[in-house]
């Protein structure tokens, strides 16, 4: 699905297209026990919690991959105006959504 262009812009230079519709890619990730212990210790001294940063980066990549698959299933050539949204579920889960507008080149 890497051939599906995903962009945060509204216009793709050199391409005319029609809008197919909204498209999403969703994932929910949880931290393991070791990450939670490390994060708790880091809370005491401050600073970046690298395991959480890595988890969120992985979650964003999974969400974009799923966005591409869903766009391809809709017959799209690209996704414009892609955005992310995220939120916590409880204390140890993070949900990430990638969303945008699926388009087909004319």
C-alpha positions in Angstrom: 0.0 0.0 0.0 3.0 2.3 -0.1 2.0 3.5 -3.5 -1.0 5.4 -1.9 0.2 9.0 -1.5 -0.7 10.4 1.9 -0.3 14.2 2.3 -1.4 16.8 4.8 -2.0 19.3 2.1 -5.3 19.8 0.3 -3.9 19.9 -3.2 -1.5 17.5 -5.0 0.6 19.5 -7.5 0.1 18.3 -11.0 -2.9 16.1 -10.2 -6.6 16.6 -10.7 -8.8 14.3 -8.6 -12.3 13.6 -7.4 -13.2 13.1 -3.8 -14.2 9.5 -2.9 -14.8 10.1 0.8 -13.4 10.1 4.3 -11.0 7.4 5.3 -9.5 6.3 8.7 -6.8 4.1 10.1 -7.1 3.2 13.8 -5.0 1.4 16.4 -4.9 1.1 20.1 -1.6 0.2 21.8 -0.9 -0.8 25.4 2.3 -0.5 27.4 3.8 -3.6 28.9 4.6 -4.0 32.6 8.3 -3.2 32.2 7.5 0.0 30.3 5.1 1.0 33.1 7.8 0.5 35.7 10.3 2.5 33.7 7.8 5.3 33.1 7.0 5.4 36.8 10.6 5.8 37.7 11.1 8.5 35.0 8.1 10.4 36.5 10.1 10.9 39.6 13.2 12.4 37.9 11.6 13.9 34.8 12.6 13.8 31.2 11.5 11.9 28.1 10.0 8.5 28.5 11.6 6.9 25.4 9.5 3.7 25.6 6.3 5.7 25.4 7.7 7.8 22.6 8.6 4.6 20.7 5.1 3.2 21.4 3.4 6.3 20.0 5.6 6.4 16.9 4.8 2.8 16.2 1.1 3.5 16.7 1.2 6.4 14.3 2.9 4.2 11.7 0.3 1.5 12.1 -2.5 4.0 11.8 -1.1 5.4 8.6 -0.6 1.9 7.2 -4.2 1.1 7.9 -5.3 4.4 6.4 -3.5 3.4 3.2 -5.1 -0.1 3.1 -8.6 1.4 3.7 -8.0 4.0 1.0 -6.9 1.4 -1.5 -10.0 -0.7 -0.7 -12.0 2.3 -1.6 -10.2 2.6 -5.0 -8.3 5.7 -4.0 -5.0 6.8 -5.5 -4.1 9.2 -2.6 -5.3 10.6 0.7 -5.3 14.4 1.2 -5.7 16.5 4.3 -4.4 13.7 6.6 -4.4 14.4 10.3 -3.8 12.5 13.5 -5.8 12.3 16.7 -4.9 10.4 19.8 -6.1 9.8 23.3 -5.6 7.7 26.4 -7.8 4.9 27.4 -7.3 4.3 31.1 -3.8 4.6 32.3 -2.0 2.2 30.0 -3.5 2.3 26.6 -3.2 4.9 23.8 -5.5 5.2 20.8 -4.3 6.8 17.5 -6.4 7.7 14.5 -5.1 8.8 11.1 -7.8 10.3 9.0 -8.2 12.2 5.8 -10.0 12.4 2.4 -9.6 9.6 -0.1 -9.2 10.8 -3.7 -9.1 9.3 -7.2 -7.0 10.8 -9.9 -8.9 11.9 -13.1 
